[in-house]
Amino acid sequence: MQTLQKIEPKLQELKTRLIEIKDIESAAAVLYWDQATYMPPGGAAARGRQIATLRQIAHEKFTDPAIGELLENLRPYEESLSYNSDEASLIRVTRRLYDRALQVPAQFMAKFSLHRAQSYGAWAKARPENNFAAVQPYLEKTLELSQEYANFFPGYEHIADPLIDGVDYGMKAAGLRSLFAQLRQELVPIVETITSQTPADDSCLQQHFPEAEQIAFSLKVIEKIGYDLHRGRQDKTLHPFMTSFSIGDVRITTRVYENHLGQALFSAIHETGHAMYEQGINSEFEGTPLADGTSSGVHESQSRLWENLVGRSRGFWQYFYPQLQEFFPNQLGNVSLERFYRAINKVERSLIRTDSDEVTYNLHVMIRFDLELAMLEGKLAVKDLPEAWNDRYKSDLGIVPPNNSQGVMQDVHWYTGRIGGMFQCYTLGNIMSSQFFAAALKAHPEISTQIQQGNFSTLLNWLQKNIYDHGSKYTTAELIQRVTGSSLSIEPFISYIRNKYGEIYNL
C-alpha cells in the first residue's frame, strides 16, 4: 500500500490536469452561449472552428496517457477508501470517463464539433423559413457521424446504446423501450379521456403580454424559488437552455412570446431547475468531473420538478398569482385563480413538445426516441423524416403539423448534437421528478403548505442535501436508490398525473 505522502502529489496532479481541461471546456461553452445569444450571424463559420479547436484540445489533454497512468497509480488508494468518499468517487468517475474518451479519436471529436456548430447555424436560419431542404444535408451528416461515433464502442446490443450511455449512464435502448411502452400504456387512456371533454379555456394566456414585464416577473419568480443571480443571469435565445461555466457562473436562457404568457415563464422556471442543481454542487468539486449532474435524466428531473410539480401547482399560484395580476392588471385583473390554474394545466393534443402539457409531453418524447432509433438502425432515411414525423403525430396525437418548422425542425437537438441519446432524458426526468418529489414530501410533509406561503427553502435544502451536493458522484441507479429507497419506477409519476388531473378534469 502506497503511503499517503506519496499519494497526495499524484492526486493533486490529477486534479490540476482535470481543472485545466475543464477550463478549456468552459471556454468552449462560453463561445457556444455567445453563439446562441448575442453573436452576429456572420461569425458562425469562425465560431464553429473556434469551438472545435477548443474541444479537440480538451479531448487530447483528457486522453493523455499521463492521466491513465495517474489513475492506475491511484487505484490502490481508491480501493482503500469508502466508495462514498469524495476522493474515491473522483478517481472512479474520472476513470470511467477516461476509458470512454479513449475510444474516440480527438480528430473525430473536432470534426463532429465543427459540424455541430455549422448545423446549428443552418437550423437557426432554416427553421423560420420552413426550409427543411436546407438542413437535410446537415442532418444526414449528423446521422453518419452519430453512427460512426457509436461504432467506436463495439459490442453494443443496439447501435443507440453508446449514444444513450454517454448521457444517461447505465441505460440501454431495450430497457428504455420497455419502460416507455409501460408508460405509454398508462398515459394514452388518460389522454383520450381528457381530450374527449370540452377543452379548458386558456384564452387568458393568449393576450398581449409585453416582453419587458414578462422577463421582469420571471426573474422575480426564479430568484424567489432559489436561483442565485449573483452566480447566474438570464438571456434570450431561439431554444432555451442552461449552461454552466463554473459553480459560480451558471446561466439560463429563455424565449418570449408576447402573445402567450406561458412560454417565457415556464421555460424560465424549467431552466432554473437545471441551474439550481449546478449552483448547488459541492464547491470542493469545482473544475473536476464531479462538478456535473449525475446524468441527463437526473438533470431533467430537477427542471421538470420545479417547472411542473412546483410551478404548475395550485399552491404555487396561490402565492404568486396576485403578484402576476399586479404585473398584468388589464390582462389578468378579472381572471380568477382557478381559471388561470386550469389554463396553465390545459391538456390537449398539440404539436410543440416544449409547449405541451404534463399528460401528453411524454408522447412527444417517445415519438422522437423511436425516430432516432429507426434512423440509427438504417430503417428511416433523413429525406423521409418529415413524412415519418407527421405520420407518428397523426397516429399518436391525432394531429398533423402544418409545416416542418412546427414539425421535424422544432427541436434544436438533432441540429446541434447527435442523433441518438438526445431525447430519452426528458421522459426519464419526468418519471424521476415525481419519485424525488414524493420522497421530499414524505420527509417533509410541510413542503406543500410552505409552497402556498412562498417558502421554498425546505424543498430546496432537501434537494441540495440529497441530490445537488453530490454532483456526479453516483450513478443514476445509485442516486435513486439512495434518495427514494427504491429503483426507478413509473408509479409515482402515474399517481401524480391521476391525482392532479383527476381533480381538474373530474376523472
C-alpha positions, -999 to +999 in steps of 0.1 A: +000+000+000+014+033-010+018+059+017-005+090+018+027+111+014+033+095-020-004+096-030-012+132-023+011+146-051-004+122-076-040+131-066-032+168-068-016+164-102-047+146-114-069+174-101-046+201-117-049+184-151-086+180-148-091+216-138-071+227-169-093+206-191-124+219-175-112+255-181-108+247-218-143+231-220-158+260-202-142+284-227-159+265-255-192+266-236-189+304-233-184+306-271-215+284-276-235+305-252-225+336-271-234+320-304-268+312-292-275+346-277-256+376-290-232+366-317-239+382-352-247+356-378-216+364-397-195+349-370-209+314-374-182+298-396-153+311-374-172+302-342-176+266-353-139+264-359-130+280-326-153+257-306-140+227-325-104+237-317-110+240-280-129+208-278-102+189-296-075+203-273-096+194-242-101+158-256-064+154-264-055+166-229-080+143-212-068+112-232-032+119-224-015+087-213-003+106-182-039+107-169-043+070-174-010+064-155-022+086-127-055+068-125-037+034-124-013+046-097-042+058-077-062+026-079-049+011-047-057+043-029-092+043-043-098+008-032-086+016+004-113+043+007-150+042+013-170+040-020-188+072-010-157+092-003-151+123-025-116+111-034-126+076-044-156+090-063-133+114-082-109+086-093-138+062-101-158+087-122-127+101-140-116+066-149-150+058-164-150+089-185-113+084-194-119+049-206-148+061-227-129+091-241-100+068-252-124+051-276-130+082-296-101+099-316-096+136-309-097+144-346-132+129-348-144+150-318-131+181-335-148+172-368-181+165-351-179+197-330-173+218-362-202+201-379-225+207-350-217+244-349-223+246-387-255+226-384-269+249-357-263+279-379-281+263-407-310+253-385-313+288-369-317+302-404-338+275-420-364+269-392-381+303-395-380+299-433-396+264-430-368+251-452-361+215-443-342+210-476-316+235-463-308+214-432-313+179-447-277+175-458-265+186-423-288+162-407-276+134-430-241+142-420-251+142-383-266+107-387-235+095-404-213+109-376-236+096-349-233+060-364-196+064-367-194+075-330-214+045-319-191+022-337-161+033-316-178+012-289-180-023-304-201-050-287-232-029-282-266-046-282-282-017-301-264+010-321-281+036-299-267+022-267-233+040-267-250+073-275-275+068-247-249+056-223-228+088-228-255+110-213-276+085-193-250+061-180-263+026-175-294+030-197-299+010-229-323+011-258-340-021-249-347-011-213-360+023-223-383+008-250-398-014-223-401+014-198-417+038-224-441+011-235-454+007-199-457+045-196-475+048-229-500+021-220-509+041-189-509+076-205-529+070-237-562+062-220-558+093-198-551+115-228-581+101-246-604+106-216-594+142-210-593+153-247-628+139-252-641+166-229-646+203-237-611+218-237-601+241-209-603+278-217-567+291-219-576+324-237-564+343-207-528+333-215-532+343-252-533+381-248-507+407-253-481+405-226-452+429-231-418+413-232-401+435-206-428+428-180-427+390-187-389+390-182-392+411-150-418+388-135-400+356-144-368+370-128-388+377-097-401+342-096-369+323-102-350+344-077-377+337-051-375+299-056-338+300-052-318+309-083-287+329-072-285+358-097-251+367-082-239+335-098-262+335-128-282+355-154-310+351-179-308+360-216-328+354-248-323+327-274-341+307-300-343+275-279-340+279-241-311+261-224-289+262-192-251+263-194-225+262-166-191+277-169-183+271-132-203+266-100-201+304-096-214+311-132-245+292-142-266+309-169-301+303-183-318+315-215-354+319-224-376+330-253-406+353-251-438+352-270-457+384-264-490+367-274-486+339-249-477+342-213-467+306-206-436+302-228-411+326-211-425+320-176-423+282-176-391+279-196-375+302-171-386+280-142-376+249-161-341+262-168-338+275-133-343+239-121-313+229-141-293+259-129-300+255-092-288+219-095-255+232-109-252+260-084-258+235-056-229+212-064-203+208-037-178+237-042-149+213-035-157+196-068-151+227-088-132+220-120-134+182-118-158+157-135-177+156-102-189+192-108-216+180-131-251+165-128-254+127-124-270+123-159-292+140-184-322+122-169-315+133-133-307+168-146-341+169-163-358+156-132-348+188-115-361+211-142-393+192-145-398+191-107-396+229-104-415+236-136-444+212-131-447+197-097-440+231-081-445+257-108-478+244-121-493+235-087-523+253-073-503+262-041-475+279-061-501+302-077-520+309-045-488+328-036-477+342-070-509+349-088-518+381-070-483+394-079-488+383-116-520+402-116-502+433-104-478+430-134-507+425-159-538+441-144-555+447-177-549+411-189-555+392-157-572+415-133-606+399-138-593+363-143-598+341-113-570+320-098-590+288-107-594+298-143-557+306-146-548+273-129-569+253-153-554+273-182-518+265-173-527+229-169-547+225-201-544+191-217-546+190-254-532+172-285-506+197-296-477+200-320-448+215-299-430+194-273-418+224-252-453+238-251-471+206-243-488+196-210-477+171-184-500+144-197-491+144-233-455+155-231-440+121-229-458+110-260-439+137-279-406+124-264-414+088-274-420+098-310-386+114-312-369+084-294-385+059-318-375+080-349-339+083-336-336+045-332-351+040-367-326+064-383-297+048-365-308+013-375-309+024-411-347+018-413-355+055-418-337+079-442-334+115-433-352+126-465-382+106-453-380+120-417-407+148-422-432+123-435-424+098-407-427+126-382-461+137-395-474+101-396-464+095-359-481+127-348-512+117-366-513+082-351-501+091-316-516+125-310-543+128-337-528+160-352-506+168-382-480+196-383-489+222-409-453+227-418-418+214-409-410+244-387-437+232-363-428+196-370-394+179-376-375+212-373-390+224-340-363+210-316-327+221-318-313+188-305-306+169-337-292+201-353-267+209-326-260+175-312-261+138-321-289+116-334-294+091-305-294+097-268-309+132-272-345+128-260-349+099-236-337+121-207-369+142-208-392+113-200-367+098-175-367+132-159-405+133-156-405+099-140-377+107-116-391+141-107-422+126-093-402+099-074-379+125-059-407+149-050-427+121-033-396+113-012-392+150-003-429+152+008-425+120+028-395+135+047-412+170+050-450+169+046-450+207+054-435+215+019-469+218+003-481+243+028-448+262+026-451+265-012-485+282-007-467+307+015-439+314-010-414+295+011-393+271-010-363+267+014-372+233+029-377+218-006-345+234-019-325+224+011-337+188+008-328+187-029-294+204-021-286+178+005-299+147-013-291+154-049-273+187-058-244+184-034-233+150-047-227+163-083-219+132-104-205+110-075-232+085-080-248+068-110-285+074-117-295+040-103-274+046-072-288+081-066-324+070-070-319+042-045-301+065-020-328+092-023-360+072-025-351+038-012-362+020-044-353+016-080-367+037-109-405+034-111-432+050-132-457+046-103-452+079-085-455+098-118-487+080-129-501+085-094-493+122-096-509+126-130-540+107-119-545+127-087-538+161-102-556+158-135-583+136-120-592+166-098-590+191-126-610+170-151-632+150-128-618+117-140 
